[in-house]
Amino acid sequence: MAAPGLRLGMEKLFEMLAAMGRQSRAYSKSQTFAEVLRLPKSQLTKLVYPLQELEQHLVPDTRPHLHLRVFDPSLEDIARAESVFAASQRNRIEYLSSAVRLDHAPALSRPEVCFIGRSNVGKSSLIKALFSLAPEVEVRVSKKPGHTKKMNFFKVGKYFTVVDMPGYGYRAPEDFVDMVEAYLKERRNLKRTFLLVDSAVGITKTDNIAVEMCEEFALPYVMVLTKVDKPSKGHLLKQVLEIQKFVNTQTQGCFPQLFPVSAVTYSGIHLLKCFIANITGNLN
């Protein structure tokens, strides 16, 4: 039987999330976090803490190399972060503008996070998943690689701005290097760069160039592994361990913990929201 204090805390958590769920249920294909909390423990772990779920499939001698709980928020913390990403009359989440050069970007003082990755890595799909509780925000997703040609800025209430960067590699804009380098190097309110890597493919040569850029500019950045619903469990584990080894041995500015996500199953999305809310100072 649950302790009275724990039971009361969970009841309050469900009440808070139920209100959010009523606002978003008609619009979102994802499960509300209140619904997630009612899942069996194994399913909840897989959806909210996917890296910890993978841990049980590792042989013991590989586990020390995998950073699982550097960022290890409680379910209550994750619930608070959900409210940051839930659109309402008092918390407007909307597209702001697009820019092809830094001097065309909106002048903003609030914290900013940007998402960068090779073409067809699932960047716009991930941002759309982050905004699942803001159904009126239009994030264009295309099956054709290289669809995003500009820096797209999205306002998240009074809290922070999300920037969807053009993809590098196939069909990248001709002025991609000038556009992205200037932004990463000179954007003063940039708090974190999220570097997306396809979990089925691993780190490519073009990803290496992006890593080198982040390291050269001494930027704090995070590796996000996309499309984790695609590869087999064995292949995913292999890629996770290889990418973790790369982060451990060949980077200095990269956050040690990986963030596996799926824009299809929403695995890891809640945890990533919480991390963003935390680094922008909105998880108090």
C-alpha positions in Angstrom: 0.0 0.0 0.0 1.3 3.5 -0.9 2.3 5.8 1.9 -0.3 8.6 2.6 2.1 11.3 1.6 3.0 9.6 -1.7 -0.6 8.9 -2.5 -1.6 12.5 -1.8 1.3 13.8 -4.0 0.2 11.5 -6.9 -3.4 12.6 -6.5 -2.4 16.3 -6.9 -0.2 15.3 -9.9 -3.1 13.6 -11.6 -5.4 16.6 -10.9 -2.9 19.0 -12.5 -2.4 16.8 -15.5 -6.1 16.1 -16.0 -6.7 19.8 -16.6 -4.0 19.8 -19.2 -5.3 16.6 -20.8 -8.8 18.1 -21.3 -7.3 21.0 -23.2 -5.2 18.9 -25.5 -7.1 15.6 -25.9 -9.1 16.7 -28.9 -6.0 17.9 -30.8 -3.1 15.6 -30.0 -2.3 12.1 -31.2 0.1 11.7 -28.3 -0.9 10.5 -24.9 -1.3 13.1 -22.3 1.1 12.8 -19.4 -1.8 11.9 -17.1 -2.5 8.9 -19.3 1.2 8.0 -19.4 1.3 7.9 -15.6 -1.4 5.2 -15.6 0.6 2.8 -17.8 2.3 -0.3 -16.3 5.7 0.5 -14.9 7.6 -1.2 -17.8 5.7 0.7 -20.5 6.0 4.0 -18.5 9.8 3.6 -18.3 10.1 2.8 -22.0 8.1 5.9 -22.9 9.5 8.4 -20.4 13.0 7.1 -19.7 13.9 5.1 -22.8 17.6 5.0 -22.0 16.9 3.3 -18.7 14.6 0.8 -20.4 17.5 -0.1 -22.7 19.8 -0.6 -19.7 18.2 -4.0 -18.9 19.3 -5.4 -22.2 22.9 -4.5 -21.8 25.6 -6.9 -20.6 27.0 -5.8 -17.2 30.4 -4.7 -18.4 29.0 -2.2 -20.9 26.6 -0.4 -18.4 29.3 1.8 -16.7 30.0 3.4 -20.1 26.4 4.6 -20.5 25.4 7.8 -18.7 21.8 7.0 -17.7 20.9 9.4 -14.9 23.0 12.6 -15.3 19.6 14.2 -15.9 17.1 12.2 -13.9 14.0 14.3 -13.1 11.1 13.1 -11.1 7.7 12.5 -12.7 6.5 15.7 -10.9 9.3 17.6 -12.6 8.3 16.2 -16.0 4.6 17.1 -15.3 5.7 20.7 -14.6 7.6 20.8 -17.9 4.5 19.6 -19.7 2.7 22.8 -18.6 5.4 24.9 -20.2 4.7 23.2 -23.6 0.9 23.4 -23.2 -0.7 26.2 -25.2 -3.3 28.3 -23.5 -4.6 31.9 -23.5 -1.9 32.8 -21.0 0.8 30.7 -22.5 0.9 31.4 -26.3 3.0 29.1 -28.4 3.4 30.3 -31.9 5.6 30.6 -35.0 7.4 33.9 -34.9 9.4 34.3 -38.1 12.0 32.9 -40.5 15.4 34.1 -41.4 18.2 33.3 -43.9 20.8 35.4 -42.1 21.5 36.2 -38.5 20.8 39.9 -39.0 17.3 38.9 -40.2 16.6 36.9 -37.1 14.2 38.4 -34.5 15.9 40.3 -31.7 14.9 38.4 -28.6 16.1 38.4 -25.0 14.5 35.2 -23.8 16.6 32.0 -23.8 16.9 30.1 -27.0 17.5 26.5 -28.0 18.2 25.3 -31.5 17.8 22.0 -33.3 20.3 21.0 -36.0 20.9 17.8 -38.0 21.4 16.3 -41.4 18.6 16.3 -43.9 15.9 13.7 -43.2 17.0 13.1 -39.6 13.5 13.9 -38.4 14.2 17.4 -37.0 10.9 19.0 -38.0 9.0 15.9 -36.9 10.6 16.1 -33.5 9.8 19.8 -33.0 6.2 19.0 -34.1 6.1 16.3 -31.4 7.4 18.8 -28.8 4.5 21.1 -29.7 1.9 18.3 -29.5 0.0 20.3 -26.8 0.0 23.4 -29.0 -2.1 22.2 -32.0 -2.3 25.5 -33.7 1.5 25.8 -34.2 2.3 24.8 -37.8 5.6 22.9 -38.1 6.0 21.9 -41.7 7.1 18.3 -42.1 8.1 16.9 -45.5 9.0 13.4 -46.7 11.6 15.0 -49.0 15.0 15.7 -47.4 16.2 19.3 -47.2 12.7 20.8 -46.8 13.7 23.4 -44.2 15.7 26.2 -46.0 15.6 28.9 -43.3 16.0 29.3 -39.6 12.4 29.1 -38.2 11.7 30.7 -34.8 9.0 29.5 -32.5 7.9 31.3 -29.3 7.1 29.2 -26.3 5.1 31.5 -24.1 7.2 33.9 -22.0 9.7 31.1 -21.4 12.0 30.6 -24.4 12.4 30.3 -28.2 12.9 27.1 -30.3 14.8 27.4 -33.5 14.4 24.8 -36.3 17.6 25.1 -38.4 18.1 24.0 -42.0 19.4 20.4 -42.4 22.9 19.9 -43.6 24.0 17.4 -46.2 21.6 16.5 -49.0 19.8 19.5 -50.5 21.2 21.9 -47.9 20.8 25.6 -48.7 23.8 27.0 -50.6 24.5 29.5 -47.9 24.1 26.9 -45.1 27.6 27.3 -43.6 27.4 31.1 -43.5 23.9 31.0 -42.0 24.5 28.4 -39.4 28.0 29.3 -38.4 27.0 33.0 -37.8 24.0 31.9 -35.7 25.9 29.4 -33.5 28.9 31.7 -33.0 27.1 35.0 -32.4 23.6 34.3 -31.0 24.1 35.6 -27.4 20.9 34.1 -25.9 21.5 30.6 -27.3 21.5 28.3 -24.3 21.8 24.8 -25.9 22.2 23.3 -29.3 20.5 19.9 -29.9 22.4 17.9 -32.5 20.1 15.2 -34.0 21.6 11.9 -35.1 19.6 9.1 -36.8 19.7 6.2 -34.4 19.6 3.6 -37.2 22.5 5.2 -39.0 24.8 6.5 -36.3 27.2 9.5 -36.5 28.0 10.3 -40.2 30.8 12.3 -41.7 28.5 15.3 -42.0 27.5 14.9 -38.3 31.2 14.9 -37.4 31.5 18.3 -39.1 28.6 19.6 -37.0 30.3 18.2 -33.9 33.6 19.9 -34.8 31.7 23.2 -35.3 30.1 23.0 -31.8 33.5 22.1 -30.3 35.3 24.9 -32.1 32.8 27.5 -30.9 32.8 26.0 -27.4 29.0 25.5 -27.5 27.2 23.4 -25.0 25.3 20.8 -27.0 23.3 17.6 -26.7 23.1 14.5 -28.8 19.5 13.5 -29.6 19.0 10.1 -31.2 16.0 10.2 -33.5 13.7 7.5 -34.9 14.4 5.0 -32.2 11.2 3.1 -33.2 12.8 2.1 -36.5 15.9 -0.1 -35.8 15.8 -3.5 -34.0 16.5 -3.6 -30.3 19.9 -5.1 -31.0 20.9 -2.6 -33.6 19.7 0.3 -31.5 21.8 -0.9 -28.5 24.8 -1.2 -30.7 24.4 2.4 -32.0 23.7 3.8 -28.5 26.9 2.3 -27.2 29.0 3.5 -30.1 27.6 7.0 -29.9 28.1 7.1 -26.2 31.7 6.0 -26.6 32.1 8.8 -29.2 30.7 11.4 -26.7 32.8 10.1 -23.9 36.1 10.1 -25.8 35.9 12.6 -28.6 33.9 15.5 -27.2 34.2 18.2 -24.5 31.2 20.3 -24.9 28.6 17.6 -25.4 26.3 16.8 -22.5 27.3 13.2 -21.4 23.8 11.7 -21.5 22.1 10.8 -24.8 18.4 11.5 -25.5 16.8 8.8 -27.6 13.4 9.9 -29.0 10.7 8.9 -31.4 8.3 11.4 -33.0 6.0 8.4 -33.8 5.7 6.7 -30.4 6.6 9.8 -28.4 9.2 7.8 -26.6 11.7 10.2 -24.8 9.7 13.3 -25.8 8.5 14.0 -22.3 12.0 13.8 -20.9 13.4 16.0 -23.6 10.7 18.6 -22.8 11.8 18.5 -19.2 15.4 18.9 -20.1 14.7 22.0 -22.2 12.5 23.5 -19.5 15.4 22.9 -17.0 18.2 24.5 -19.1 16.1 27.5 -19.9 15.4 28.1 -16.2 11.8 27.1 -16.2 11.8 24.1 -13.9 11.7 25.8 -10.6 
